[in-house]
Amino acid sequence: MTLLASFTHPVADAQQAFRRLLKAMSEPGVVVALPDIQGWGDLSPAATAVLLTLVDQETALWLEPAMNSEIIRSNLRFHTGVSIVSEQDAPFALSRTSANPDPLQFSAGDNLSPEKSTTLIVEVDGLSGGTALRLSGPGLREPRVVSPYLSPAILAYVQERPHPFPQGIDLILTCGGNVMALPRTTHVEVC
């Protein structure tokens, strides 16, 4: 078992990362830098920071099979205590855009319990330079144009948003040390 470093200052860094994730979720499309840490295995520093901040022993995490390595599992267990599950209805899921994860396969919650939906954390090749998207909705005073690299399944999902609000999948996109969020309330159009 190879244990890798967590946050340098666990409490302060986790609080800072949480505040920055809140900024990303409340201002869709804004690129936010997370505290600088070493990524675990082939995880980006941002994905590692998101996991250290959001998952714990009371949550469950689904890992894309290619990311389900011993180094990631052992560090998640040691640093967070999260349960790694094979069911895709877990509160959190981690994937890569190259795996073309289909958000429709994850839990969207229901009208009585929308909080039972999955937050899908996706490692992308870049938060700019991909398909240009126009975002509108809560948290956006005026439309914002962003261009993250999204897989075809995710791109189709964010355009269609097939689940009626308050249901839906929240997306956290990570690349390097940065993160961008596309919450379920965001209306997305391809430019």
C-alpha positions as CSV (number, residue, x, y, z in Angstrom):
1,M,0.0,0.0,0.0
2,T,1.4,3.4,-1.1
3,L,0.1,6.3,0.9
4,L,0.5,9.7,-0.6
5,A,0.2,13.2,0.9
6,S,-3.1,14.8,1.8
7,F,-3.6,18.5,2.3
8,T,-0.6,20.2,4.0
9,H,-2.9,21.8,6.5
10,P,-5.9,19.4,6.5
11,V,-8.5,21.6,8.2
12,A,-7.6,25.0,6.7
13,D,-7.0,23.5,3.2
14,A,-10.2,21.5,3.2
15,Q,-12.2,24.7,4.3
16,Q,-10.5,26.7,1.5
17,A,-11.2,24.0,-1.1
18,F,-14.9,23.8,0.1
19,R,-15.3,27.6,-0.2
20,R,-13.8,27.5,-3.7
21,L,-16.1,24.5,-4.7
22,L,-19.1,26.5,-3.4
23,K,-18.0,29.4,-5.7
24,A,-17.7,27.1,-8.6
25,M,-21.2,25.6,-8.0
26,S,-22.8,29.0,-7.4
27,E,-21.2,30.6,-10.5
28,P,-21.4,28.0,-13.2
29,G,-18.6,28.0,-15.7
30,V,-16.2,29.9,-13.6
31,V,-12.7,28.3,-13.4
32,V,-11.6,28.1,-9.8
33,A,-8.1,27.1,-8.5
34,L,-8.0,24.6,-5.7
35,P,-5.3,24.3,-3.0
36,D,-2.1,23.0,-4.5
37,I,-1.6,19.3,-3.6
38,Q,-0.1,16.2,-5.2
39,G,-2.5,14.2,-7.2
40,W,-2.9,10.5,-6.3
41,G,-1.7,8.2,-9.0
42,D,-3.0,9.5,-12.2
43,L,-5.6,11.7,-10.6
44,S,-5.2,15.4,-11.1
45,P,-4.5,17.6,-8.1
46,A,-7.9,19.1,-8.5
47,A,-9.7,15.8,-8.5
48,T,-7.7,14.7,-5.4
49,A,-8.6,17.9,-3.6
50,V,-12.3,17.6,-4.5
51,L,-12.4,14.0,-3.1
52,L,-10.5,15.1,0.0
53,T,-13.1,17.8,0.5
54,L,-16.4,16.2,-0.3
55,V,-16.2,12.5,0.5
56,D,-16.0,10.9,3.9
57,Q,-16.9,7.7,5.8
58,E,-20.6,8.6,5.6
59,T,-20.7,8.8,1.8
60,A,-20.1,6.3,-1.0
61,L,-18.0,6.7,-4.2
62,W,-18.3,5.0,-7.5
63,L,-15.0,4.8,-9.5
64,E,-14.8,4.3,-13.3
65,P,-13.1,0.9,-13.6
66,A,-9.9,2.3,-15.2
67,M,-9.5,4.6,-12.2
68,N,-10.2,1.9,-9.6
69,S,-6.5,1.4,-8.9
70,E,-4.9,0.2,-5.6
71,I,-3.1,3.5,-5.1
72,I,-6.4,5.5,-5.4
73,R,-8.5,3.1,-3.3
74,S,-5.9,2.9,-0.5
75,N,-5.4,6.6,-0.3
76,L,-9.2,7.2,-0.4
77,R,-9.7,4.7,2.4
78,F,-6.9,6.1,4.5
79,H,-7.5,9.8,4.1
80,T,-11.3,9.9,3.8
81,G,-12.8,6.6,4.9
82,V,-15.2,6.7,1.9
83,S,-16.9,3.4,0.8
84,I,-16.0,2.5,-2.7
85,V,-19.1,0.9,-4.3
86,S,-19.9,-0.8,-7.6
87,E,-23.4,0.7,-7.8
88,Q,-23.7,3.9,-9.9
89,D,-26.3,5.4,-7.6
90,A,-23.7,6.5,-5.2
91,P,-23.7,10.1,-4.0
92,F,-20.4,10.7,-5.8
93,A,-18.8,9.2,-8.9
94,L,-15.4,9.8,-10.5
95,S,-14.7,9.3,-14.1
96,R,-12.7,10.6,-17.1
97,T,-14.0,12.3,-20.1
98,S,-12.2,9.7,-22.2
99,A,-14.4,7.0,-20.7
100,N,-17.5,8.8,-22.0
101,P,-19.5,8.5,-18.8
102,D,-23.2,8.6,-19.3
103,P,-24.9,10.8,-16.6
104,L,-28.2,9.0,-17.3
105,Q,-26.7,5.9,-15.6
106,F,-26.3,7.7,-12.3
107,S,-28.9,8.6,-9.7
108,A,-30.9,11.8,-10.4
109,G,-32.7,11.7,-7.1
110,D,-36.5,12.1,-7.1
111,N,-39.0,14.9,-6.4
112,L,-39.1,14.0,-2.7
113,S,-35.4,13.5,-2.3
114,P,-33.4,15.4,-4.9
115,E,-30.4,15.3,-2.6
116,K,-30.1,11.6,-3.4
117,S,-28.6,12.4,-6.8
118,T,-25.1,11.8,-7.9
119,T,-22.4,14.4,-8.1
120,L,-20.3,13.3,-11.1
121,I,-16.6,14.4,-10.9
122,V,-15.1,14.2,-14.3
123,E,-11.4,14.6,-15.2
124,V,-11.3,16.5,-18.5
125,D,-8.5,17.2,-20.9
126,G,-9.0,20.9,-20.6
127,L,-11.4,23.5,-19.2
128,S,-11.1,25.6,-22.4
129,G,-10.5,24.8,-26.0
130,G,-13.4,22.4,-26.4
131,T,-17.0,22.9,-27.7
132,A,-18.2,26.4,-27.0
133,L,-21.2,26.4,-24.7
134,R,-23.5,29.2,-23.6
135,L,-24.6,28.9,-20.0
136,S,-27.5,30.6,-18.4
137,G,-29.6,30.2,-15.3
138,P,-29.2,30.7,-11.5
139,G,-25.9,32.2,-10.5
140,L,-25.4,33.9,-13.9
141,R,-26.5,37.5,-14.3
142,E,-25.9,37.2,-18.0
143,P,-25.1,34.3,-20.3
144,R,-21.5,33.0,-20.0
145,V,-19.6,31.2,-22.8
146,V,-17.2,28.4,-21.7
147,S,-15.5,25.6,-23.7
148,P,-14.5,22.6,-21.6
149,Y,-13.6,19.3,-23.3
150,L,-16.7,17.2,-22.7
151,S,-17.5,13.7,-23.8
152,P,-20.4,13.1,-26.2
153,A,-22.6,11.6,-23.5
154,I,-22.0,14.5,-21.1
155,L,-22.5,17.1,-23.8
156,A,-25.8,15.5,-24.8
157,Y,-26.9,15.3,-21.1
158,V,-26.2,19.0,-20.3
159,Q,-28.0,20.1,-23.5
160,E,-31.1,18.0,-22.9
161,R,-31.2,17.9,-19.1
162,P,-33.8,15.1,-19.2
163,H,-34.6,15.1,-15.5
164,P,-37.2,17.6,-14.3
165,F,-35.9,20.0,-11.7
166,P,-35.1,19.4,-8.7
167,Q,-33.8,16.1,-10.0
168,G,-30.5,15.9,-12.0
169,I,-26.8,15.3,-12.0
170,D,-24.4,18.0,-10.8
171,L,-21.1,18.0,-12.7
172,I,-17.7,19.0,-11.3
173,L,-15.0,19.2,-14.1
174,T,-11.4,18.9,-13.0
175,C,-8.2,19.6,-14.9
176,G,-4.8,20.1,-13.4
177,G,-5.3,22.2,-10.3
178,N,-8.6,23.8,-11.5
179,V,-12.2,23.0,-11.3
180,M,-15.4,24.2,-13.1
181,A,-19.0,23.2,-12.2
182,L,-22.1,22.7,-14.2
183,P,-24.9,22.3,-11.7
184,R,-28.2,20.7,-12.6
185,T,-29.8,24.2,-12.6
186,T,-27.6,25.4,-15.5
187,H,-29.2,25.7,-19.0
188,V,-26.6,24.8,-21.6
189,E,-26.6,25.5,-25.4
190,V,-23.9,24.8,-27.9
191,C,-22.8,28.1,-29.5
